[in-house]
Amino acid sequence: IERKRKQRPQKMSRDFIAGAAGMYGSGQSTADVIRHSSETFADPFATEFQDMLARISNKGVTFHGMLREMADKFGLKELRAVAPIIEASEKAGGPPAAARGLKKLNLALRKRDKQLAQRERDNIEPKLACYFALGILAFGLFLDVTVFRELYEESRLTLAVGCFIFVALYFAKVKISSNSDLE
């Protein structure tokens, strides 16, 4: 559920990166990119971009600083990566440098998405095997605790080992399901 909720802002941030790369490539300034994005994106990004345009006249406020704030607000690492690219391009290189940096970022994000999708496909079989083994162990433990309880009266260690194996297999399933190294 958490992943589904984050997918829309992630897609919007990737669309922003791709669009901003194109606009910087055509020589647009950061203010123009943010202004265009505020007109083309839906909420919540449109509102955020409009707020950026309103706040930029304040002394000491920068677009890259506001992009970092926006990234933190939505929990988007992709958007957070945009800020240093824009900051560096403002110091040296201008819009062409920002365009090159954002194109490379966009390429890296697409590559990461492909790797995540491939990992999901590769992990289907091990996940199913873990679920199947967990189901069998859970059923066996249930029978041991209820039907075969008298067999474990003298040696509770065997039941404890079964519980340990069940818990270890559960944590193996959680580890297999994790993609934290690519996120």
N, C-alpha and C positions, 0 to 999 in steps of 0.2 A: 504494500500500500504506500509506504514511504517513497519507494522508487517511482511509482506511478505519479505521485504528487510532484516530484522533482523533475519529471521528464519535460513538462511544458516549459518551465523557465530555462531548462538546459537547452531545449531546442531553440527557444527565442535567443538565448545568448550565442549559440552557434550561428544562427541567422544574422545576428548583429555583427559577429566577427566577419562573416563572409561579405556582408553588405558594406561594412566599414572598410574592408580591404579594397573593395572595388572603388569606393568613393575616394579613399586616400590615393589610390592609383590614378584617379582622374584629376588629382591636384586639389581636392577639397580640404578645407581646414577642419580641425576637430569640432569647432562650433557648428559648422555646416553639417558634419556627420551626425552630431547629436540632434540638431534641429530636424534633419530629415528622418532620423530614427524615431523621434517623438511623434512625427506625423504618420509614420507607416506602421509602427508596432502597436499591438493591443496592450491593454492594461495587464499587468502592473508595470511593464517596462515603459509604456508611453508616459505615464505619470512621473516615473522616476527621471526620464530624460527631460521632461518639461521642468521639473524641479531643478535639474542641473543647469538648464539654461537660465532660470530665474536666479539661481545662487551664484553664477559665475562672476557677476559684477562685484561680489563681495571680495574685499582684499584678502589675499592669502588662500583663496579657494581655487583649486585646480580641477580640471576634468579628470585627470588620472587619480587624484585623491577621492573624488566623488565616485568614480568607477570602483575603487577599492571598497568604499562604503557600501555601494550597491551590491557588490559581490558578497560581502560579509552578511548583508541583510538577507539575501536569497540563498546563501550557502553555495555559491557557484564558483568553483575553482577556475573554470574556463574564463569567466568574466574577470576574475582577479588577475589572470595572466595578461589580459589586455592592457591593464594600467601601466606596467613598466615599459611595454612596447611603445605606448603613446608618449610616456614621459621621456624615453630615450629619443624618440623621433622629434620631440619639441626642442631637445637640446642640440641634436645634430641630425641632419638628413631630411627633416621635414616630412611632408606627406608621402613621398616615395619610400622613405625608410619605414614609415608606419605601414604602408601597403605591403612591403616585403615581409615585415615581421608578422603581420596579421595573416598573410597567406601561409607562412610557415606554421603558425599556430593552428590555423584551420586544417592544414594537411596533417599535422600531428594528432589533432583531435579525431579526425576521420580514421586515421590509422589505429588509434586507441579503441575507437568504437568497433572497428572490424575485429580487433584482437579480443575484445570483450564478447562479441557475438560468437566468435569461433570457440572461445573457452566455454561459453554456455552450451554450445552444441557438443563439445567434447566431454562435458561433465554430465550429460544426461544419463548415460549408462551407469557410471559409478554412483550417481545419486539414486537411481532406481534400485541398484543392488543394495545400497545402504538402507533404503526404505524397506526393501523386502527382508533383509536380514534383521532389521530392527523390529519389524512386525513379527517375524518368527520368534525372536528372542523375547519380545514382550508377551506373546502368547504362551511361550514356554515358562517364563517367570510367573505368569498368572496361574498357570496350572500347578507349578511347584508350590506356590504360596497357598493355593486353595485345595486342590485335589490331592496332591502328593505331600502335603504338609508333614505327615507322620514320618516320611522317609528322611526328613531333614531335622528331626528332633535331636539326634545325637551329633550331627556335624552341620553346624550352621555356616561353616566356612565355604562349603560348596555353593550355597545360595548366595553368599556374599560375592564370591567370584563371578557368578552369573550376573549379578547386578553390576559389578565392575565392568564386565565385558559389554553389557548393554550401554552403560554410560560412556565408555570409551568409543564405542561405535557411533553413538550420537554425536560426540564431539568430532569424530572423523567426518561425519556427514556435514557438520557445520563448517569445518575447514575446507572441505571440497567445494562447498557452495560459495565460499568467500572469493571476492574479486578485489580485495582491498589494495593489492599491489598495482592494479591498473586504474583505480578510481582516484 
